[in-house]
Amino acid sequence: MRVVALVSGGKDSCYNMMQCVAEGHQIVALANLRPQGKDELDSYMFQTVGHDAIDLYAEAMSLPLYRRTIQGGSLQVDMDYTPTEADEVEDLFLLLQEIKEEVEIEAVSVGAILSDYQRVRVENVCSRLGLTSLGYLWRRDQQELLQEMIDAQVHAILIKVAALGLDPDKHLGLTLQQIYPHMLKMNKKFGLNICGEGGEYETFTLDCPLFRKKIVIDCSETVVHSADPFAPVAYLKFPKMHLEDKSQDNSEDMSSRLTGLSIKTGEAMVQQAISAVKLHVDVTTRKQQEARCTRLRPSSNKGVCLQDVIVLKKTHGAYTWLSVAVYKPKDSSNKRTVEETAQVAMDKIKDTLDGSGLRMADIVHVQLYVADMADFGKVNSRYKQYFSINPPSRVCMEGSFHASGKLLQLDCCAWRGQIGEGERRTMHVQGLSHWAPANIGPYSQVTQVDQTLFLAGQIPLCPSTMLIVEGGIIPQTRLSLSHVQRALSAMCSGASLINSRLVICYVTDISYVHIAKDAWEQNTQIMDDVQDEDSITTGLETYVVVPALPRGALVEWHVTATADPVGWEVKRSLCSAGGAEVTLGCCYSTGRRTAAVKIGLGLPCTSQEECLSLEEVIPTLVHELSGLLSGCGLELQDVLVVRIFYLPEVAEEQWLHSVMEGALNQDGGGAPALAFVPVSALEPGQVLTACCWVQGPLDHWTRET
């Protein structure tokens, strides 16, 4: 892509330009915002110290420089940003808008490492202008990153210090290589950010491989901004500087100038992420599992859906669960396009929420099931029209809807809490990076409500290219698990895979189940071993085979996690009924009314002709579930919704819904809502798997058409 680079003169914006070039992009212009009438501006967004040397910076690179004086201030300082008149972010918008009108550009290079504040605002501006944000330094390990800059021949000096442990007399003017060991010590001693992400120091780049000429300082002045005895603040001014020719061949293009340098590309970062996820595969186990699964035999049931659109809603304290399923019209003359089908579903969701005093913005998580993954783009084009900033996290897969005639199913969880019931936070990363995939639709990577983290489905996309990693199921499993880990730790400091409470892993082939299961078990065990607390309990996992996943992925992880994994326990139950084995597990918090539940219904393969009597099994299953919840301090009425993955050749949805709803109502109390998802296969030996997330009191639920 053709890229304009936001430059402050510092090391980060410079090295991100090098990363852009290493990824095959072309830097075509530079952009800078300068303070009005003074050396430094107290800006939440922009580094302004050293701005007086930016003109030389552009000349050194032989690129056009576009500058704008900052007119606005830091008015909207919340984590989220919406266009605000007289805010300094609008100066950035006007600058990039001007550049776009004069130069063909597709993307913006930004050197943010850890600042969500800066990232969110740059991504907001880029979104409004139809540009892509390229932030390849985002959430990089700072010790590794600073050493990488040094090795890549970024010659930058400290031009501002503002932290305990940094002395203007000693440290101003030092190079990155000179300050590096000191920053390692200060990181251990005082917790300083090694790359200066907390404002500890700022830099100015005098030379790098992209420069055709190097900048030479003729004289400098030290300006003391604050003479604090513990953390003095001072910066350098450069009254006189000049450019000098370099010995390298200036006829070389930018990409050629990076040859031989140790710059980590997206491909290298992906391989590093993959290698960090442990996975030992036992091929013998796979063959046994495949053989056992082929011995399953279905029973026969009847049931017909008489309506084109079914809406289910249930309220559960501050939570509301809502499902909309759209079927093929019985009258062929009323056939809808894919886009019209999606709009019918979204309109139903919006209207139902409106009728309950809720907004689309209250939705925290969405599960989207389509009849054909080839239609995903068309569905997405309508879906995205209903959300603005901070959309809900989302999981998407293709359901085995061929038997039911279902075209689309949208399950939403909305939350409208009162004061004292927690708050909602989102992580919505839209720019390309080396960290984890940007969202490929209108969804957030993570939505957090109080202690609960709802993650978007994680598929094995290479973050820098947004392409599926090559090599099959093993690298895909490793990379997608790495994405889960990074999303968790970014949203909640210190969080890891063991914070997961309910895990649903979708794969596209039965032979992949044990690979995904082995990867999860091996890596959660490693993380559990390094935890200090003895009371860490890992959550419950479910493995489901589906026809297709987004982008042709072979695996997708759907994780619900907790910010605090301490104080959780697991109870399990096993019984037999109607020729089936019923297994139940409940991972629950001992201090909060929160739990994850998994239910498995298995058919012993004693003969190829054996069939399962669901009418006999399901009442026993409901009774066992009620008892298990009671033992965990919960009740059946605490369950908002039970999600049932089933084999369509074993049971038809409408009949299955009738049987399960009847059993739940007979058990007494408020029956949970039921969400049915037909799939290609389940874990070996299973004909039905159900799971649910339990949280808080229950009011009521309704069925609408």
C-alpha positions as CSV (number, residue, x, y, z in Angstrom):
1,M,0.0,0.0,0.0
2,R,1.0,3.6,-0.5
3,V,1.6,5.0,3.0
4,V,1.9,8.4,4.6
5,A,4.0,8.2,7.8
6,L,3.0,10.2,10.9
7,V,6.4,11.4,12.2
8,S,7.4,13.1,15.4
9,G,11.1,12.7,14.8
10,G,11.3,10.0,17.4
11,K,12.5,6.5,17.2
12,D,9.1,4.8,17.2
13,S,7.6,6.6,14.2
14,C,10.9,6.1,12.4
15,Y,11.2,2.4,13.1
16,N,7.5,1.8,12.2
17,M,8.3,3.3,8.8
18,M,11.0,0.7,8.5
19,Q,8.6,-2.0,9.4
20,C,6.1,-0.8,6.8
21,V,8.8,-1.0,4.1
22,A,9.8,-4.5,5.3
23,E,6.2,-5.6,4.9
24,G,6.3,-4.4,1.3
25,H,4.5,-1.0,1.6
26,Q,5.7,2.2,0.0
27,I,6.3,5.4,2.0
28,V,5.2,8.3,-0.2
29,A,4.9,11.2,2.2
30,L,5.5,12.4,5.8
31,A,3.0,14.1,8.1
32,N,3.6,16.1,11.2
33,L,1.6,18.3,13.6
34,R,3.6,21.1,15.3
35,P,2.8,23.2,18.3
36,Q,1.7,26.8,18.0
37,G,4.4,29.3,19.0
38,K,6.3,27.3,21.6
39,D,8.8,24.4,21.8
40,E,6.6,21.8,23.4
41,L,2.8,21.4,23.8
42,D,1.2,19.4,26.6
43,S,-0.6,17.1,24.2
44,Y,-2.2,13.8,25.0
45,M,-1.7,12.7,21.4
46,F,1.5,14.1,19.8
47,Q,5.2,14.4,20.6
48,T,6.1,18.0,19.8
49,V,9.5,18.4,21.4
50,G,12.1,18.4,18.6
51,H,9.5,19.7,16.0
52,D,12.0,22.4,14.9
53,A,14.1,19.7,13.2
54,I,11.3,17.9,11.3
55,D,12.0,19.8,8.0
56,L,15.5,18.3,8.0
57,Y,14.0,14.9,8.7
58,A,11.9,15.1,5.5
59,E,14.8,16.4,3.4
60,A,17.0,13.5,4.7
61,M,14.4,11.0,3.3
62,S,13.7,13.0,0.1
63,L,10.0,12.8,0.7
64,P,7.4,15.5,0.7
65,L,6.4,16.7,4.2
66,Y,3.0,17.9,5.1
67,R,2.6,19.9,8.3
68,R,-0.2,21.5,10.2
69,T,-0.2,23.7,13.3
70,I,-2.2,22.2,16.2
71,Q,-5.1,24.5,16.8
72,G,-7.2,22.2,19.1
73,G,-6.7,20.9,22.6
74,S,-7.1,17.6,24.4
75,L,-10.9,18.1,24.9
76,Q,-12.2,14.5,24.7
77,V,-9.9,12.5,26.9
78,D,-12.0,9.4,27.5
79,M,-10.7,6.1,26.2
80,D,-13.2,6.2,23.3
81,Y,-13.3,9.0,20.8
82,T,-16.1,10.6,18.7
83,P,-15.4,13.6,16.4
84,T,-15.2,16.7,18.6
85,E,-14.9,20.2,17.3
86,A,-11.7,22.0,18.5
87,D,-10.1,18.7,19.7
88,E,-6.5,18.2,18.6
89,V,-7.5,14.9,16.9
90,E,-9.5,16.9,14.4
91,D,-6.2,18.7,13.4
92,L,-4.9,15.2,12.5
93,F,-8.0,14.5,10.5
94,L,-7.7,17.8,8.5
95,L,-4.0,17.1,7.9
96,L,-4.5,13.6,6.5
97,Q,-7.6,14.8,4.6
98,E,-5.4,17.4,2.9
99,I,-2.7,14.9,2.1
100,K,-5.3,12.4,0.7
101,E,-6.6,15.1,-1.7
102,E,-3.1,15.8,-3.1
103,V,-1.4,12.4,-2.9
104,E,-2.6,8.9,-3.6
105,I,-2.4,7.1,-0.2
106,E,-4.1,4.0,1.2
107,A,-2.6,3.7,4.7
108,V,-1.0,5.6,7.6
109,S,2.1,4.6,9.5
110,V,1.8,5.2,13.3
111,G,4.4,4.3,15.9
112,A,2.2,3.6,18.9
113,I,3.5,0.8,21.1
114,L,1.2,0.7,24.1
115,S,-1.1,3.8,24.1
116,D,-4.7,2.8,23.5
117,Y,-5.5,6.5,23.7
118,Q,-3.4,7.3,20.7
119,R,-4.3,4.1,18.8
120,V,-8.0,4.6,19.1
121,R,-7.8,8.2,17.8
122,V,-5.6,7.4,14.8
123,E,-7.9,4.5,13.9
124,N,-10.9,6.8,14.2
125,V,-9.4,9.3,11.8
126,C,-8.3,6.5,9.4
127,S,-11.7,5.0,9.4
128,R,-13.4,8.3,8.6
129,L,-11.0,8.8,5.7
130,G,-11.0,5.2,4.4
131,L,-7.4,4.6,5.3
132,T,-5.7,1.6,7.0
133,S,-3.7,2.2,10.2
134,L,-0.3,0.4,10.2
135,G,1.0,0.0,13.7
136,Y,3.6,-2.7,13.6
137,L,5.1,-1.8,17.0
138,W,1.7,-2.2,18.8
139,R,2.1,-4.2,22.0
140,R,5.6,-5.5,21.1
141,D,7.8,-6.6,24.0
142,Q,9.7,-3.3,24.8
143,Q,13.0,-4.9,25.7
144,E,13.1,-6.9,22.5
145,L,11.8,-3.9,20.5
146,L,14.4,-1.4,21.7
147,Q,17.2,-3.9,21.0
148,E,15.8,-4.5,17.6
149,M,15.8,-0.8,16.8
150,I,19.5,-0.6,17.9
151,D,20.4,-3.6,15.7
152,A,18.5,-2.1,12.8
153,Q,20.8,0.9,12.9
154,V,18.2,3.5,14.2
155,H,20.5,6.2,15.5
156,A,18.3,8.3,17.8
157,I,19.2,10.3,20.9
158,L,17.2,11.3,24.0
159,I,15.9,14.8,23.7
160,K,13.6,14.8,26.7
161,V,13.6,13.1,30.1
162,A,10.8,13.2,32.6
163,A,11.0,10.3,35.1
164,L,12.6,9.1,38.3
165,G,15.9,7.5,37.4
166,L,16.6,9.8,34.4
167,D,18.9,12.8,34.9
168,P,19.0,15.6,32.3
169,D,22.7,16.1,33.0
170,K,23.5,12.5,32.4
171,H,21.0,11.2,30.0
172,L,20.0,13.9,27.5
173,G,21.8,13.3,24.2
174,L,22.5,9.6,24.9
175,T,21.9,7.2,22.0
176,L,19.6,4.3,22.2
177,Q,22.5,1.9,22.6
178,Q,23.9,4.0,25.4
179,I,20.6,4.3,27.3
180,Y,19.5,0.7,26.8
181,P,21.3,-1.0,29.8
182,H,20.2,1.9,32.1
183,M,16.6,1.5,31.0
184,L,16.7,-2.2,31.8
185,K,17.9,-1.4,35.3
186,M,15.3,1.3,35.8
187,N,12.6,-1.0,34.6
188,K,13.5,-3.5,37.3
189,K,14.0,-0.8,39.9
190,F,11.2,1.6,39.3
191,G,9.0,-0.1,36.6
192,L,9.9,2.4,33.9
193,N,8.9,1.6,30.4
194,I,12.0,0.5,28.5
195,C,10.8,2.3,25.3
196,G,9.6,5.3,27.2
197,E,5.9,4.6,26.6
198,G,4.9,6.2,29.9
199,G,6.5,9.5,28.8
200,E,9.7,8.7,30.6
201,Y,11.8,10.0,27.7
202,E,11.5,11.1,24.1
203,T,13.9,10.8,21.2
204,F,14.9,12.3,17.9
205,T,16.3,10.2,15.0
206,L,19.4,11.5,13.4
207,D,19.9,8.6,11.0
208,C,18.4,5.3,9.9
209,P,18.7,3.1,6.8
210,L,15.8,4.9,5.1
211,F,17.6,8.2,5.3
212,R,19.5,9.3,2.2
213,K,21.3,11.9,4.3
214,K,22.1,12.0,8.0
215,I,21.2,14.8,10.4
216,V,24.1,16.4,12.3
217,I,23.7,18.6,15.4
218,D,25.8,21.7,15.4
219,C,24.7,23.0,18.7
220,S,22.0,22.4,21.3
221,E,20.4,24.0,24.4
222,T,19.0,22.3,27.5
223,V,15.6,23.7,28.6
224,V,14.6,22.8,32.2
225,H,10.8,22.5,32.3
226,S,10.6,21.3,35.9
227,A,13.5,21.2,38.4
228,D,11.8,18.5,40.5
229,P,14.5,17.0,42.8
230,F,13.3,13.4,42.2
231,A,12.0,13.5,38.6
232,P,13.3,16.6,36.8
233,V,11.8,17.4,33.3
234,A,14.1,18.8,30.7
235,Y,14.5,18.8,26.9
236,L,16.9,19.7,24.2
237,K,16.5,22.5,21.6
238,F,18.6,22.5,18.4
239,P,19.3,26.0,17.2
240,K,21.5,24.8,14.4
241,M,21.7,21.5,12.5
242,H,22.7,20.4,9.0
243,L,22.5,17.4,6.7
244,E,25.5,15.3,5.5
245,D,25.7,12.9,2.6
246,K,26.0,9.2,3.5
247,S,28.4,6.8,1.9
248,Q,25.6,4.4,0.8
249,D,24.2,4.3,-2.8
250,N,21.3,6.8,-2.7
251,S,19.9,5.3,-5.9
252,E,18.7,2.2,-4.0
253,D,15.0,2.0,-3.1
254,M,13.9,1.9,0.5
255,S,13.4,-1.8,0.5
256,S,16.9,-2.5,-0.7
257,R,18.3,-0.3,2.0
258,L,16.9,-2.7,4.6
259,T,18.7,-5.8,3.2
260,G,20.7,-7.7,5.8
261,L,19.2,-5.9,8.8
262,S,17.6,-7.9,11.6
263,I,14.1,-6.5,11.2
264,K,11.4,-8.9,12.3
265,T,8.7,-9.1,9.6
266,G,5.1,-10.3,10.1
267,E,6.1,-13.8,8.9
268,A,8.9,-14.0,11.4
269,M,6.5,-12.8,14.2
270,V,3.9,-15.4,13.2
271,Q,6.5,-18.1,13.4
272,Q,7.6,-16.9,16.8
273,A,4.0,-16.9,18.0
274,I,3.5,-20.4,16.6
275,S,6.6,-21.8,18.2
276,A,5.6,-20.3,21.6
277,V,2.5,-22.6,21.6
278,K,3.4,-26.1,22.6
279,L,1.8,-29.0,20.7
280,H,2.7,-32.7,20.6
281,V,0.5,-34.7,18.3
282,D,-0.3,-38.4,18.7
283,V,-1.3,-39.7,15.3
284,T,-2.5,-43.0,16.8
285,T,-5.1,-41.2,19.0
286,R,-6.5,-39.5,15.9
287,K,-7.0,-42.8,14.1
288,Q,-8.8,-44.3,17.1
289,Q,-11.1,-41.3,17.4
290,E,-12.0,-41.4,13.8
291,A,-12.9,-45.1,13.9
292,R,-15.0,-44.7,17.0
293,C,-16.9,-41.7,15.6
294,T,-17.9,-43.6,12.4
295,R,-19.9,-46.1,14.5
296,L,-22.5,-43.6,15.7
297,R,-26.0,-44.3,14.4
298,P,-28.9,-41.8,14.3
299,S,-32.4,-42.1,15.5
300,S,-35.3,-40.7,13.5
301,N,-37.6,-37.8,14.5
302,K,-40.1,-35.4,12.9
303,G,-40.7,-31.7,13.3
304,V,-41.4,-28.8,11.0
305,C,-40.8,-25.1,11.5
306,L,-44.0,-23.3,10.4
307,Q,-42.7,-19.7,10.6
308,D,-40.2,-17.8,8.5
309,V,-38.8,-15.8,11.4
310,I,-38.5,-16.9,15.1
311,V,-37.4,-14.6,17.9
312,L,-36.5,-15.8,21.4
313,K,-35.8,-13.4,24.2
314,K,-34.9,-13.9,27.8
315,T,-34.0,-11.3,30.5
316,H,-31.7,-12.3,33.3
317,G,-31.1,-9.4,35.7
318,A,-28.9,-6.9,33.8
319,Y,-28.5,-9.4,30.9
320,T,-30.9,-10.0,28.0
321,W,-30.4,-12.8,25.5
322,L,-32.0,-12.5,22.1
323,S,-32.0,-14.9,19.2
324,V,-33.4,-14.4,15.7
325,A,-33.6,-17.3,13.2
326,V,-34.7,-16.7,9.6
327,Y,-35.9,-19.6,7.5
328,K,-36.6,-20.1,3.9
329,P,-40.1,-18.7,3.2
330,K,-42.8,-21.4,2.7
331,D,-44.0,-19.3,-0.3
332,S,-41.3,-19.4,-2.9
333,S,-42.6,-16.1,-4.3
334,N,-41.4,-14.4,-1.1
335,K,-37.8,-15.5,-1.5
336,R,-35.3,-13.0,-0.1
337,T,-31.7,-12.2,-1.1
338,V,-28.9,-12.8,1.4
339,E,-28.8,-9.1,2.2
340,E,-32.5,-8.9,2.7
341,T,-32.4,-11.9,5.0
342,A,-29.7,-10.3,7.1
343,Q,-31.6,-7.1,7.3
344,V,-34.8,-8.9,8.4
345,A,-32.7,-10.5,11.3
346,M,-31.1,-7.2,12.3
347,D,-34.3,-5.3,12.2
348,K,-35.9,-7.9,14.4
349,I,-33.1,-7.6,16.9
350,K,-33.3,-3.8,16.9
351,D,-37.0,-3.7,17.3
352,T,-37.1,-6.3,20.0
353,L,-34.4,-4.5,22.0
354,D,-36.2,-1.1,21.5
355,G,-39.3,-2.7,22.9
356,S,-37.3,-3.8,26.0
357,G,-35.8,-0.4,26.6
358,L,-32.4,-1.5,25.2
359,R,-30.2,-0.3,22.4
360,M,-28.0,-2.0,19.8
361,A,-25.1,-0.4,21.7
362,D,-26.0,-2.5,24.7
363,I,-25.1,-5.8,22.9
364,V,-21.9,-7.2,24.3
365,H,-21.5,-10.4,22.3
366,V,-23.0,-11.9,19.1
367,Q,-22.9,-15.5,17.8
368,L,-23.6,-15.5,14.0
369,Y,-24.5,-18.7,12.2
370,V,-24.9,-18.7,8.5
371,A,-26.2,-21.4,6.1
372,D,-23.3,-20.8,3.7
373,M,-20.0,-19.1,4.6
374,A,-19.8,-17.8,1.0
375,D,-22.6,-15.4,2.0
376,F,-20.7,-14.0,5.0
377,G,-19.6,-10.9,3.2
378,K,-23.1,-10.0,2.2
379,V,-24.4,-10.6,5.7
380,N,-21.6,-8.5,7.1
381,S,-22.5,-5.6,4.8
382,R,-25.9,-5.3,6.4
383,Y,-24.8,-6.2,9.9
384,K,-22.2,-3.4,10.2
385,Q,-24.8,-0.8,9.5
386,Y,-26.3,-1.3,12.9
387,F,-23.2,-0.6,15.0
388,S,-20.8,2.3,15.4
389,I,-17.9,2.6,17.9
390,N,-17.2,-0.2,20.3
391,P,-19.3,-2.9,18.6
392,P,-19.8,-6.2,20.4
393,S,-17.4,-9.1,20.2
394,R,-18.6,-11.8,17.7
395,V,-18.1,-15.4,16.7
396,C,-19.1,-16.7,13.3
397,M,-19.4,-20.2,11.8
398,E,-21.4,-22.1,9.2
399,G,-24.2,-24.2,10.7
400,S,-25.5,-27.5,9.3
401,F,-28.8,-25.9,8.3
402,H,-29.6,-28.0,5.2
403,A,-32.3,-30.1,6.9
404,S,-34.1,-27.3,8.7
405,G,-34.2,-24.7,6.0
406,K,-32.7,-22.2,8.3
407,L,-30.8,-19.4,6.5
408,L,-29.4,-17.4,9.3
409,Q,-29.3,-17.4,13.1
410,L,-28.1,-14.4,15.2
411,D,-27.8,-14.9,19.0
412,C,-27.1,-11.7,21.0
413,C,-26.3,-11.0,24.6
414,A,-27.1,-7.5,25.7
415,W,-26.2,-5.9,29.1
416,R,-27.6,-2.8,30.7
417,G,-26.2,-2.6,34.3
418,Q,-27.2,-0.3,37.1
419,I,-24.8,1.7,39.2
420,G,-22.6,-0.7,41.2
421,E,-23.2,-3.6,38.8
422,G,-19.9,-3.2,37.0
423,E,-19.0,-1.5,33.7
424,R,-18.5,-2.3,30.1
425,R,-15.2,-2.0,28.3
426,T,-14.1,-3.0,24.8
427,M,-10.9,-3.6,22.9
428,H,-11.5,-2.7,19.2
429,V,-8.2,-2.8,17.3
430,Q,-8.7,-1.9,13.7
431,G,-5.1,-1.4,12.5
432,L,-2.6,-3.9,11.1
433,S,0.1,-4.9,13.4
434,H,2.3,-7.8,14.5
435,W,0.3,-8.3,17.7
436,A,-2.9,-10.0,16.7
437,P,-5.5,-9.7,13.9
438,A,-7.4,-6.5,13.4
439,N,-11.1,-7.1,13.3
440,I,-12.3,-8.3,9.9
441,G,-15.8,-6.9,10.5
442,P,-17.7,-4.6,12.8
443,Y,-16.8,-6.3,16.0
444,S,-14.5,-5.9,19.0
445,Q,-11.8,-8.4,19.9
446,V,-12.9,-8.4,23.5
447,T,-15.9,-7.0,25.5
448,Q,-15.6,-7.0,29.3
449,V,-18.5,-6.6,31.6
450,D,-17.4,-6.4,35.3
451,Q,-15.2,-9.5,35.7
452,T,-16.4,-11.4,32.6
453,L,-14.5,-11.2,29.3
454,F,-16.4,-12.1,26.1
455,L,-13.8,-12.8,23.3
456,A,-14.4,-12.7,19.6
457,G,-13.8,-15.9,17.8
458,Q,-10.1,-16.2,17.1
459,I,-9.0,-17.7,13.8
460,P,-5.4,-18.1,12.5
461,L,-4.9,-14.9,10.6
462,C,-1.4,-13.5,10.2
463,P,-1.8,-10.0,11.8
464,S,0.4,-8.1,9.3
465,T,-1.4,-9.5,6.2
466,M,-4.8,-10.7,7.5
467,L,-4.3,-14.0,5.6
468,I,-4.7,-17.5,7.0
469,V,-1.4,-18.9,8.0
470,E,-0.2,-21.7,5.8
471,G,0.7,-25.3,6.8
472,G,-2.6,-26.8,7.9
473,I,-4.2,-27.5,11.2
474,I,-1.1,-27.6,13.5
475,P,0.2,-24.1,12.8
476,Q,-3.4,-22.8,12.6
477,T,-4.2,-24.2,16.0
478,R,-1.0,-22.7,17.5
479,L,-1.5,-19.3,16.0
480,S,-5.1,-18.9,16.9
481,L,-4.3,-19.9,20.5
482,S,-1.7,-17.3,20.5
483,H,-4.3,-14.7,19.5
484,V,-6.5,-15.8,22.4
485,Q,-3.6,-15.4,24.8
486,R,-2.7,-11.9,23.4
487,A,-6.3,-10.7,23.5
488,L,-6.7,-11.8,27.1
489,S,-3.5,-10.2,28.3
490,A,-4.1,-7.0,26.4
491,M,-7.6,-6.6,27.9
492,C,-6.7,-7.7,31.4
493,S,-3.1,-7.3,32.6
494,G,-1.6,-10.7,33.6
495,A,-4.5,-12.7,32.1
496,S,-3.7,-15.9,30.2
497,L,-5.4,-19.0,28.8
498,I,-6.1,-20.2,32.4
499,N,-8.4,-17.2,32.9
500,S,-10.7,-19.0,30.4
501,R,-13.9,-20.5,32.0
502,L,-15.9,-21.7,28.9
503,V,-14.1,-22.6,25.7
504,I,-15.9,-23.7,22.5
505,C,-13.4,-24.8,19.8
506,Y,-14.8,-25.0,16.3
507,V,-12.9,-27.2,13.7
508,T,-13.8,-28.2,10.2
509,D,-12.8,-31.9,10.4
510,I,-13.3,-34.6,13.1
511,S,-9.6,-35.4,12.9
512,Y,-8.7,-31.9,14.1
513,V,-10.5,-32.3,17.5
514,H,-7.7,-34.1,19.3
515,I,-5.1,-31.7,17.9
516,A,-7.0,-28.7,19.3
517,K,-7.7,-30.5,22.5
518,D,-4.0,-31.5,23.0
519,A,-2.9,-27.9,22.2
520,W,-5.3,-26.4,24.8
521,E,-4.4,-28.9,27.5
522,Q,-0.7,-28.7,27.0
523,N,-0.6,-24.9,27.0
524,T,-3.0,-24.3,29.9
525,Q,-0.9,-26.8,31.9
526,I,2.3,-24.9,31.2
527,M,0.6,-21.6,32.3
528,D,-0.9,-23.3,35.4
529,D,2.6,-24.5,36.4
530,V,4.0,-21.0,36.4
531,Q,1.2,-19.4,38.5
532,D,1.9,-18.6,42.2
533,E,-1.6,-19.4,43.4
534,D,-2.5,-23.0,44.1
535,S,-6.2,-22.4,43.7
536,I,-6.2,-21.8,39.9
537,T,-8.8,-24.0,38.1
538,T,-8.9,-24.3,34.4
539,G,-12.3,-24.0,32.7
540,L,-14.4,-26.3,30.6
541,E,-13.9,-27.0,26.9
542,T,-16.2,-28.1,24.1
543,Y,-15.0,-29.3,20.6
544,V,-17.4,-29.0,17.7
545,V,-17.0,-29.9,14.0
546,V,-18.7,-27.4,11.6
547,P,-18.9,-27.2,7.8
548,A,-16.9,-24.0,7.4
549,L,-15.3,-21.1,9.3
550,P,-14.5,-17.5,8.2
551,R,-11.7,-17.0,5.7
552,G,-11.5,-20.8,5.2
553,A,-9.9,-21.3,8.6
554,L,-9.7,-24.8,10.0
555,V,-10.1,-23.8,13.6
556,E,-11.7,-21.0,15.6
557,W,-11.7,-20.5,19.4
558,H,-14.6,-19.0,21.2
559,V,-13.6,-18.1,24.8
560,T,-15.5,-16.6,27.8
561,A,-13.1,-15.8,30.5
562,T,-12.8,-14.1,33.9
563,A,-10.6,-11.3,35.0
564,D,-9.8,-13.1,38.2
565,P,-9.3,-16.9,37.9
566,V,-8.7,-17.4,41.7
567,G,-11.5,-18.9,43.7
568,W,-13.1,-21.1,41.1
569,E,-13.9,-24.8,41.5
570,V,-15.2,-27.6,39.3
571,K,-17.9,-30.2,40.1
572,R,-18.7,-33.1,37.8
573,S,-21.6,-35.6,37.4
574,L,-22.0,-38.8,35.5
575,C,-25.2,-40.9,35.0
576,S,-26.9,-43.3,32.5
577,A,-30.4,-43.1,31.0
578,G,-32.1,-44.4,27.9
579,G,-29.0,-46.1,26.7
580,A,-26.9,-43.0,26.9
581,E,-24.2,-41.7,29.1
582,V,-24.8,-38.2,30.5
583,T,-21.7,-36.2,31.6
584,L,-22.0,-32.8,33.3
585,G,-19.3,-30.3,34.5
586,C,-19.7,-27.0,36.3
587,C,-16.8,-24.6,36.7
588,Y,-18.1,-22.0,39.3
589,S,-16.9,-19.1,41.3
590,T,-17.1,-19.6,45.1
591,G,-17.5,-15.9,45.7
592,R,-19.8,-14.8,42.8
593,R,-22.9,-16.4,41.3
594,T,-21.1,-17.1,38.1
595,A,-20.4,-20.4,36.4
596,A,-19.6,-22.2,33.1
597,V,-21.5,-25.5,32.5
598,K,-20.9,-28.2,29.9
599,I,-23.2,-31.2,29.2
600,G,-22.4,-34.2,27.1
601,L,-24.8,-36.8,25.9
602,G,-22.9,-39.9,24.6
603,L,-24.1,-43.1,22.8
604,P,-22.0,-46.2,23.7
605,C,-21.1,-47.9,20.5
606,T,-22.0,-51.4,21.6
607,S,-23.7,-52.2,18.3
608,Q,-24.1,-50.5,14.9
609,E,-27.9,-50.7,15.2
610,E,-28.2,-49.0,18.7
611,C,-30.3,-45.9,18.8
612,L,-30.9,-43.3,21.4
613,S,-34.2,-42.6,23.1
614,L,-34.0,-38.8,23.7
615,E,-37.4,-38.7,25.3
616,E,-36.0,-40.9,28.2
617,V,-32.6,-39.2,28.4
618,I,-33.5,-35.5,28.5
619,P,-35.6,-35.5,31.7
620,T,-32.7,-37.3,33.4
621,L,-30.3,-34.8,32.0
622,V,-32.3,-31.8,33.2
623,H,-32.7,-33.4,36.7
624,E,-28.9,-34.0,36.9
625,L,-28.2,-30.5,35.7
626,S,-30.5,-29.0,38.4
627,G,-28.8,-31.1,41.1
628,L,-25.3,-30.2,39.9
629,L,-26.1,-26.5,40.0
630,S,-27.6,-26.8,43.4
631,G,-24.3,-28.3,44.7
632,C,-22.5,-25.2,43.3
633,G,-24.8,-22.8,45.1
634,L,-26.8,-22.1,41.9
635,E,-30.3,-22.9,40.6
636,L,-31.7,-23.8,37.2
637,Q,-33.5,-20.5,37.0
638,D,-30.0,-18.8,37.2
639,V,-29.3,-20.1,33.7
640,L,-30.0,-17.5,31.0
641,V,-29.6,-19.8,27.9
642,V,-28.4,-23.3,27.1
643,R,-26.6,-23.6,23.8
644,I,-27.1,-27.1,22.3
645,F,-24.9,-28.4,19.5
646,Y,-26.5,-31.4,18.0
647,L,-26.3,-33.8,14.9
648,P,-29.2,-33.0,12.6
649,E,-29.4,-36.6,11.5
650,V,-30.0,-37.7,15.2
651,A,-32.7,-35.1,16.1
652,E,-34.7,-32.4,14.3
653,E,-34.5,-29.0,16.0
654,Q,-38.2,-28.3,16.5
655,W,-38.9,-31.7,18.0
656,L,-35.7,-31.5,20.1
657,H,-36.8,-28.1,21.3
658,S,-40.2,-29.4,22.3
659,V,-38.8,-32.3,24.3
660,M,-36.2,-30.2,26.1
661,E,-38.5,-27.3,26.8
662,G,-41.1,-29.8,28.3
663,A,-38.5,-31.4,30.5
664,L,-37.2,-28.0,31.8
665,N,-40.7,-26.8,32.6
666,Q,-41.5,-30.0,34.5
667,D,-38.5,-29.5,36.6
668,G,-40.1,-26.3,38.0
669,G,-38.7,-22.8,38.3
670,G,-37.8,-20.5,35.4
671,A,-36.8,-22.5,32.4
672,P,-33.7,-21.2,30.5
673,A,-33.9,-20.3,26.8
674,L,-32.6,-22.8,24.3
675,A,-30.3,-22.1,21.4
676,F,-29.9,-24.9,18.9
677,V,-26.9,-25.2,16.6
678,P,-26.8,-28.2,14.1
679,V,-23.2,-29.2,13.4
680,S,-21.3,-31.8,11.4
681,A,-19.9,-33.8,14.3
682,L,-19.1,-33.6,18.0
683,E,-16.4,-35.1,20.1
684,P,-16.0,-38.8,19.6
685,G,-18.9,-40.7,21.1
686,Q,-21.1,-37.6,21.6
687,V,-24.5,-37.0,19.9
688,L,-25.4,-33.9,21.8
689,T,-23.3,-31.3,23.6
690,A,-24.6,-28.3,25.5
691,C,-23.0,-25.5,27.3
692,C,-24.0,-22.3,29.1
693,W,-22.6,-19.3,31.0
694,V,-24.5,-18.6,34.3
695,Q,-24.5,-15.2,35.8
696,G,-26.9,-13.4,38.1
697,P,-30.7,-13.5,38.8
698,L,-33.4,-14.4,36.3
699,D,-36.6,-12.6,35.5
700,H,-38.4,-14.0,32.5
701,W,-38.2,-15.0,28.8
702,T,-40.6,-14.8,25.9
703,R,-41.1,-16.4,22.5
704,E,-42.0,-14.0,19.7
705,T,-42.7,-14.3,16.0
